[in-house]
Amino acid sequence: MGEPIETPINVSINASAYVNSFCQGQPAVQHFTFCNASNTVSIAEIAAHFPSGCTFYNAFPVVNNTTQYTAANSFPLGAVAQTFYAIAPVASEGCNFAFTLSKCLTLNANNDIGNSVNNFSGGIAFTNILQNDTLNEAAVIA
């Protein structure tokens, strides 16, 4: 008691067993969808979802032509999900966190004009209320 430990203490952790035991139902890849007018996402908007000090890239492993995203170089944001990678500051080879970013789909719901019906219940009848609506500029089909 009271004696210093002068050598490193090594603890073996079976990461696969831990993930299988405690992380069931958690996606291996996180998905983030942004519903705003911007076509970019700043590091500040997603950094809290990853370990502190992560750096962000468009590919893994990082090579000469890999793009790094920083406070001055935001992530591009489009309707199609793009995959990015967060890499911890002291990451061992192969340690990364994949995630996707995408923009919300745009639904254009136009006013519908129905045909009048003169019967017992009265009112307006519609044959297809989706006929003039679009989702990401494609016709909506029921």
C-alpha positions, -999 to 999 in steps of 0.1 A, spaced: 0 0 0 13 34 -9 38 21 -34 40 38 -68 34 18 -100 64 24 -121 54 5 -152 25 11 -176 -8 -7 -168 -21 -24 -199 -58 -33 -201 -70 -54 -230 -104 -44 -244 -123 -65 -269 -140 -37 -289 -161 -60 -310 -175 -77 -279 -183 -43 -263 -201 -30 -294 -220 -63 -297 -231 -62 -260 -239 -25 -255 -244 -9 -289 -271 -31 -305 -294 -11 -327 -270 18 -331 -261 26 -367 -225 20 -378 -229 51 -399 -246 82 -385 -269 101 -409 -275 138 -406 -302 156 -426 -304 194 -428 -336 213 -436 -324 248 -443 -316 269 -474 -279 265 -471 -259 242 -494 -231 238 -468 -228 224 -433 -202 239 -409 -180 218 -387 -196 234 -357 -230 219 -366 -218 183 -363 -186 183 -342 -205 176 -309 -216 142 -323 -180 129 -324 -150 127 -300 -134 161 -292 -106 171 -315 -117 150 -346 -107 161 -380 -131 157 -409 -124 143 -445 -143 132 -476 -124 99 -477 -106 73 -456 -78 65 -455 -65 101 -459 -42 105 -489 -28 134 -508 -60 143 -527 -83 138 -497 -103 170 -488 -101 181 -452 -131 201 -439 -124 229 -414 -141 260 -401 -130 277 -433 -140 249 -456 -176 236 -448 -191 203 -460 -210 204 -493 -247 196 -488 -270 181 -515 -301 161 -519 -281 129 -523 -264 117 -491 -226 121 -492 -203 101 -469 -176 118 -448 -152 106 -421 -144 119 -386 -109 109 -375 -100 111 -338 -69 131 -329 -50 100 -316 -65 75 -340 -48 43 -346 -47 30 -382 -82 23 -394 -100 42 -366 -126 65 -381 -163 74 -378 -183 74 -411 -213 96 -414 -235 110 -441 -249 145 -448 -279 152 -469 -305 180 -475 -342 175 -468 -363 166 -498 -382 195 -513 -419 190 -516 -439 215 -537 -475 210 -529 -495 232 -552 -531 242 -547 -556 218 -561 -587 227 -581 -614 201 -578 -645 195 -598 -678 205 -582 -702 176 -574 -739 181 -572 -753 152 -551 -766 145 -517 -733 152 -499 -722 180 -521 -687 194 -520 -657 191 -542 -643 159 -557 -607 153 -566 -594 126 -588 -558 129 -578 -546 156 -554 -510 148 -562 -512 154 -599 -495 188 -598 -471 182 -568 -434 175 -570 -408 160 -546 -373 172 -555 -387 184 -589 -400 149 -597 -438 142 -600 -453 127 -569 -470 94 -577 -496 79 -553 
